[in-house]
Amino acid sequence: MEIVNNVMCLLTDPEGIPLGPAMYLPQNSGPQQLQQIVNQLLNNEEKLPYAFYISDQELLVPLGTYLEKHKVSVEKVLSIVYQPQAIFRIRPVNRCSATISGHTEPVLSVAFSPDGLHLASGSGDTTVRLWDLNTQTPLHTCTGHRNWVLCIAWSPDGKYLVSGSKAGELQCWDPQTGKPNGYPLNGHKKWTTGISWEPVHLSASKHKFV
């Protein structure tokens, strides 16, 4: 039967403050067992990783192996310093990763192109702007509205873009050039706040919007 000897150990933080009184630990105890002891003594709800040092040298083996290798006497209290290790976690993106400036007034509406490569934005500066999302650079500035641009909608195939303004007008744009595609459509007596295209499967050759 193998006899496992114990060694008197004192766990301290990097400032030298003891984590309780000295205790006897089996010589086959290693970093994993010491982590369990430290987490238990600190009452950590979430088990945290720690590194352990004896005389400024990290303990990577069982205590008995370390003592034998370094000729350390088991008659003295062995001081072991525990050091918290950094924790790296992958977290969901919940912050702004990039900004694109250009409008001179608040942005009131945005819409991604069907292929996800471009973004259209409407602003209180009466313009519609087209952006390249791969390079995060402006493509075109569409001018012609008489008031705030409140809503934007891409055609299902991405070949057209329609915007509506506070003046009640609708304007169709060519996203490739940023130029108007036809004349403004007037008729609403108040603000235009929503635009919807006819589903592509209902009319593959000609698109309609309302």
N, C-alpha and C positions, 0 to 999 in steps of 0.2 A: 504494500500500500504506500502510495506516494505521500510524503509529509510536506504540507505547504506551510512555510514559515510566514509570519506576519512581520510587518515593519511599521514603526510608529511614524505617521506622516502628519504634517501641518499644512493645510491648504490656505494660501493667502492670495489676495488680489495683487495687481502690479504695484500698488502703493504700500504693500506690506501688511495690510490689515487682514488678520486671520478670519477665515470662514468657519467660526466655531472652534472648539478645542481640538487638540491633536487626537488622532484616532489610529487604531491599528488597521492596516489594510493588507490583504494577502499579496505576496510577492508576485503572483501571476496577474495582478491587476495592471491594466494598460490604459491608454488614453480613452478608450471607449467606456470602460468602467468608471474612470474618473469623471467623465462628462456626465454620466448618470448621477453620480454622487453630488456634483456641483449643482446640477439642475434641481435636484431634490432639496438640497440645503437652501438654495435661493428661492425655492417655491415658484419656479418658472412654469407658467401655464403652457407656454410653447417651448418645447425643448430646443435649446440653443447650442451651437457648436463652440467648443473651447479648445484652445491649445494649452499645453502644460510645459513648464520649464523648471529644470533643476540646475541651479548655478548658471543661469542664462543659456542653458542648452536645452533645446526642445526635446521632450520625452516622446519617442516614437515606438518604444518597445515596452514590454512588461517591466514592472519595477525590479523584479529579481534579476532580469537580464542587464538592466542598467547598473544596478549595484555591483554585480559581478564584474562587468566590463570596466567600471571606473573605480573599483576597489573602495567602495563607500561602506563605512561601518554601519551595521544595522543596530548598533547600540545607541546611536544618537537619533534625535528626531530629524526626520528628513523633510526639509521645507520645499513645497511644491507650489509654484506660482501658476495660477490659472489666468488665461488671457482670452477675452471674448474674440471670436473670429467674425469677419465681415460676412453678412448674409446677402446673397444676390438673388432677387426674385424677378421673374418676368411678369410684368403688370400690363393690363390693357391700356391702350393709348387713350388718355383722357385729357390731353392738353393740345394746344395748337402746335403743329409741327412745321408750319410755314405760313407766311403772310405774303400777299401780293397787293401792292398799293397802286393807285392810279386815279380812282374817283376822287372828286373834290368835295362831294357831299355824301351823306350816309348811303350805304348800299341797302336797297329795299327789296330786291329779289335776286335769286340766283337759280341756275338750272344747269345740270350736267348734260353734255351731249350723249346721245344713245350709246356711242362707242366708249364713253368715259374718257376720251382724250382731251376734250375741251370743256370750258366752263363759260357760261354767259352770265353777266351780272347787269342789273338795272339799278339806277341810282337817282337820288334827288337832284343830281346835276343835269338831269334830262338825257343822259347818254346811256347806251348799251355798250358794254365792253366784252370782247371775246378774248379768252386766255388759253394759252397752251399749258396744260397741266404737267407735261413731261419736263418742260424747261422752266415752268412757273414765270413765264414772260407774257406780256400783252401781244395780241395779234392785231385786233382792229378796235377802233372806237367808232361806234355807230351814232351819228347825230341826226336829228330831225324832229324828235319829240318836243312838244311845247311845254311839257310839265313833267313831274316826277314819273319815273318808270316803275310801275307797281307790280307787274307780272311778266313772266317770260315763259315760253314753251317751245321746245324743239319739235320738228316733225319727226315721225317714227324712223325715217331713213337718215336723219341728220342733215338733210340738204337745205332745210329752211329753218328760220327762227322767227317767231312772232313775239312782239312785245306790246304791252298795253300801258297806257299812261293815265295820270290823274285827270287829264283833259278829256278822257273818254275815247281817244283814238287808238287804233291798232295799226302796227306797221310790220310788214314782212321784210326780213333781211336775208341777204346771201351770206352765210357764214364764211365762205371762201374769200370774199372780198370786203365784207363789212359794209357793203352798199345796200341801199333800199331796193327791194324787189317789188316794184310797183308803187302806186301812190298810197298815202295813208288812208285808212278806212275810218270814216267818221259817222257817227250815228247815235252813240250813247250820249245821254245828256249829263251823266255824272261819271264818276271814276270807273275805270276798267280794272277789276281786281282778280280776274281769272280767265285763263285760256285753256281750251282742250282741243286736241287733234282727234280726228276720226281714226279709229284703230286701223292699222295698216292692212289687216286681212280683209277688211271690207272694201277697200279701194286701193289696190296695189299700184295702179297707174297714176292716180290723181288724188292728192291729199286735200282734205277739207279741215278747217278749224272753226271753232265757235268761241 
